[in-house]
Amino acid sequence: MTVKDALAEAQQKMDKAIELWTVYIEARPDDPRGYHERGGAYSQLGDRRAIADAKKACKMGYQPSCDVLAKIH
């Protein structure tokens, strides 16, 4: 497996994680963990939507997301 193949595989896994966490959020929009976890997957891809998810989870009182935001701001 080449590095390019490994990176493509990793991206596919993160895309799938984002898809699954989005389904979770749709089913449980009041659970901040979904936003936190999806944000983590976005972060792995360098996607700025990670910040929006972290902010949402933090506003919902999820301290791990607040901690993440404190580290980047």
VENKA-V640921 format. One record per residue. N is the residue number from 1. RES is the residue in one small letter. PSI is psi in whole degrees, -180 to 180 (none if undefined). Layout:
BEGIN
n=N res=RES psi=PSI
n=N res=RES psi=PSI
END
This chain:
BEGIN
n=1 res=m psi=133
n=2 res=t psi=166
n=3 res=v psi=-41
n=4 res=k psi=-42
n=5 res=d psi=-42
n=6 res=a psi=-41
n=7 res=l psi=-40
n=8 res=a psi=-40
n=9 res=e psi=-42
n=10 res=a psi=-41
n=11 res=q psi=-43
n=12 res=q psi=-39
n=13 res=k psi=-42
n=14 res=m psi=-40
n=15 res=d psi=-41
n=16 res=k psi=-42
n=17 res=a psi=-44
n=18 res=i psi=-44
n=19 res=e psi=-46
n=20 res=l psi=-42
n=21 res=w psi=-31
n=22 res=t psi=-42
n=23 res=v psi=-43
n=24 res=y psi=-46
n=25 res=i psi=-41
n=26 res=e psi=-36
n=27 res=a psi=-32
n=28 res=r psi=69
n=29 res=p psi=-15
n=30 res=d psi=3
n=31 res=d psi=108
n=32 res=p psi=-20
n=33 res=r psi=-36
n=34 res=g psi=-44
n=35 res=y psi=-41
n=36 res=h psi=-48
n=37 res=e psi=-42
n=38 res=r psi=-39
n=39 res=g psi=-37
n=40 res=g psi=-39
n=41 res=a psi=-43
n=42 res=y psi=-41
n=43 res=s psi=-39
n=44 res=q psi=-27
n=45 res=l psi=-2
n=46 res=g psi=23
n=47 res=d psi=127
n=48 res=r psi=-11
n=49 res=r psi=-16
n=50 res=a psi=-40
n=51 res=i psi=-43
n=52 res=a psi=-42
n=53 res=d psi=-40
n=54 res=a psi=-42
n=55 res=k psi=-42
n=56 res=k psi=-48
n=57 res=a psi=-39
n=58 res=c psi=-44
n=59 res=k psi=-27
n=60 res=m psi=0
n=61 res=g psi=15
n=62 res=y psi=102
n=63 res=q psi=-39
n=64 res=p psi=-36
n=65 res=s psi=-38
n=66 res=c psi=-39
n=67 res=d psi=-41
n=68 res=v psi=-47
n=69 res=l psi=-37
n=70 res=a psi=-32
n=71 res=k psi=-28
n=72 res=i psi=-9
n=73 res=h psi=none
END
